[in-house]
Amino acid sequence: MSYQAYQKAQQSSESPSQVEYRLFAQVTNSLIEARDKNFKGADLAKALDWNRRMWSVLSSDCGAEGNALPPNLRAGIISLSIWVSKHSSAVMRGQEPIDDLININRTIMEGLADQARLQAKAAASAPAPANPGSINSSL
């Protein structure tokens, strides 16, 4: 039970970039395992499908009204999602290597890690909020 509480606390304290990074890491590890163990058939399809579904959700989110990402970044993510879907089908047919999918995910993970570092740095350098309950010493 304490492990589940730890997981819940960890997830609630993560930034969106950290959550996305963790998901990309899990999915990418699944692709790496499929490559390293030379998965075929249903096992390969499972790893590819998880990756494709993740990218599909990202694409849908980028196409949603109110998404705060810059339009060119949203368009890039949607384009990558389309490419991932097509390339995944080619990997499943044995026509393309899975490595390209792994490399794309790793590149996105690097960007997410950089973003998380920038957010942490900004938070650390932000002034501490005033304590409204404190007594003003000048009174």
ZIFENUR-V806200 format. One line per field, one symbol per residue. phi: phi as a letter, one per 40 degrees, with the letter a starting at -180 (. if undefined). psi: psi as a letter, one per 40 degrees, with the letter a starting at -180 (. if undefined). burial: + if it has 9 or more other ideal C-beta (glycine too) atoms within 8 Angstrom, else -. A space follows every 10 residues. Layout:
BEGIN
phi->???
psi->???
burial->???
END
This chain:
BEGIN
phi->.ccccccccc cccccdcccc cccdcccccc cccccccfcb fcccdccccc cccccccccc cccccgcccd dccccccccc cccdcccccc cccgcbccdc cccccccccc cccccccccc cccccccccc ccccccccc
psi->dddddddddd deeiiddddd dddddddddd ddddddefii bddddddddd dddddddddd ddeiheheii dddddddddd dddddddddd ddeeeiiedd dddddddddd dddddddddd ddddeiiiii heeihhee.
burial->---------- ---+--++++ +++++-++-+ +++++---+- --++++++++ ++-+++-++- -+----+--- --+++-++-+ +++++-++-+ ++-----+-+ ++-+++-++- -++-++--+- ---------- ---------
END
